[in-house]
Amino acid sequence: MTTLGVKQVEERLGQVKCAICKSNQFGIDSRSIKDDGEWKAICKSCYYTFPVYTDMEFYLRTQPDVPYRLREISCPKCQKREFDLEFRIVMSVRESIYFLTCKSCHHRFPERSSLESFE
């Protein structure tokens, strides 16, 4: 598992849209960074905040269905099915997003999680 820095996470967050205003400009509140890998991101347009989880080793150990779900996803670039789960966000109660990097072609992309959608 790779450890990403704040700037890298902010850059990757630009691949998704805010649940409230649909902007794609986010920042990480450096005061919110905790040792357990939970950060707070904020939309620069409407100031909506949401959690960013960076400790994927712990997450994968405690969520046994996630590795099976990841095997169902194909890389949009090369169609392979092996990824590094770099971090995840919970944009809203109905939208959790994984940020993946393909192990074959190194393409980076977000993928909506169907496992954490609450209705």
C-alpha positions as CSV (number, residue, x, y, z in Angstrom):
1,M,0.0,0.0,0.0
2,T,1.2,3.4,-0.9
3,T,1.1,6.3,1.5
4,L,-0.3,9.4,-0.3
5,G,0.4,13.0,0.8
6,V,-2.1,15.7,1.2
7,K,-1.4,17.3,-2.2
8,Q,-1.8,13.9,-4.0
9,V,-5.1,13.3,-2.3
10,E,-6.3,16.8,-3.1
11,E,-5.4,16.3,-6.7
12,R,-7.2,12.9,-6.9
13,L,-10.3,14.4,-5.3
14,G,-10.6,16.6,-8.4
15,Q,-11.8,13.5,-10.2
16,V,-15.2,13.6,-8.4
17,K,-17.9,16.2,-7.9
18,C,-19.2,17.7,-4.7
19,A,-22.4,16.1,-3.4
20,I,-23.9,19.6,-2.8
21,C,-22.7,22.0,-5.5
22,K,-21.1,19.7,-8.1
23,S,-17.8,21.5,-8.0
24,N,-14.6,19.5,-8.3
25,Q,-12.2,21.7,-6.2
26,F,-11.4,20.3,-2.8
27,G,-8.8,20.8,0.0
28,I,-7.7,18.8,3.0
29,D,-7.9,20.6,6.3
30,S,-4.5,19.9,7.7
31,R,-5.8,20.3,11.3
32,S,-8.1,17.3,10.7
33,I,-5.3,14.8,9.9
34,K,-5.4,12.0,12.5
35,D,-3.0,9.1,13.1
36,D,-5.7,6.6,12.3
37,G,-5.9,7.7,8.7
38,E,-9.1,9.8,8.9
39,W,-8.9,13.2,7.3
40,K,-11.5,15.9,6.5
41,A,-11.9,17.3,3.0
42,I,-13.7,20.5,2.2
43,C,-15.3,21.7,-1.0
44,K,-13.7,25.0,-1.9
45,S,-16.9,26.3,-3.5
46,C,-19.6,25.5,-0.9
47,Y,-17.5,24.5,2.2
48,Y,-19.2,21.1,2.4
49,T,-17.0,18.7,4.4
50,F,-16.7,14.9,4.2
51,P,-14.3,12.2,5.5
52,V,-11.3,10.8,3.7
53,Y,-10.0,7.5,4.9
54,T,-6.4,6.7,4.0
55,D,-5.7,3.6,6.1
56,M,-6.7,1.0,3.5
57,E,-4.8,-1.9,5.2
58,F,-7.0,-1.6,8.2
59,Y,-10.1,-1.1,6.1
60,L,-9.4,-4.2,3.9
61,R,-8.8,-6.3,7.0
62,T,-12.1,-5.3,8.6
63,Q,-14.3,-5.3,5.5
64,P,-13.9,-8.8,4.0
65,D,-16.3,-8.1,1.1
66,V,-14.2,-5.3,-0.4
67,P,-11.5,-7.4,-2.1
68,Y,-14.2,-9.4,-3.8
69,R,-15.9,-6.2,-5.0
70,L,-12.6,-4.9,-6.3
71,R,-12.2,-8.0,-8.5
72,E,-15.5,-7.2,-10.3
73,I,-14.2,-3.8,-11.4
74,S,-12.3,-3.4,-14.7
75,C,-9.8,-0.7,-15.4
76,P,-11.3,1.8,-17.8
77,K,-8.1,2.0,-19.7
78,C,-6.7,-1.6,-20.0
79,Q,-9.7,-3.7,-18.7
80,K,-7.5,-5.5,-16.2
81,R,-8.8,-6.3,-12.7
82,E,-6.0,-5.7,-10.3
83,F,-5.8,-2.5,-8.3
84,D,-4.3,-0.7,-5.4
85,L,-7.0,0.9,-3.2
86,E,-5.2,4.1,-2.3
87,F,-8.0,5.8,-0.2
88,R,-11.7,6.2,0.0
89,I,-14.2,9.0,0.7
90,V,-17.7,9.1,2.0
91,M,-19.1,12.0,-0.1
92,S,-22.6,11.6,1.3
93,V,-24.7,8.9,3.0
94,R,-25.5,7.6,-0.4
95,E,-22.1,7.9,-2.0
96,S,-18.8,6.3,-1.1
97,I,-16.0,6.4,-3.6
98,Y,-12.8,4.3,-3.9
99,F,-9.7,5.8,-5.5
100,L,-7.9,3.1,-7.3
101,T,-4.7,2.7,-9.3
102,C,-4.5,-0.2,-11.8
103,K,-1.5,-2.4,-11.1
104,S,-1.0,-3.1,-14.8
105,C,-1.2,0.3,-16.6
106,H,-1.1,2.6,-13.5
107,H,-4.2,4.4,-14.5
108,R,-5.8,6.3,-11.6
109,F,-9.5,6.5,-11.3
110,P,-12.4,6.8,-8.8
111,E,-15.0,4.0,-8.5
112,R,-18.3,4.3,-6.7
113,S,-18.7,1.7,-4.0
114,S,-22.0,-0.2,-4.1
115,L,-21.2,-1.7,-0.7
116,E,-21.6,1.4,1.4
117,S,-24.7,3.1,-0.1
118,F,-27.3,3.6,2.5
119,E,-30.9,4.2,1.5
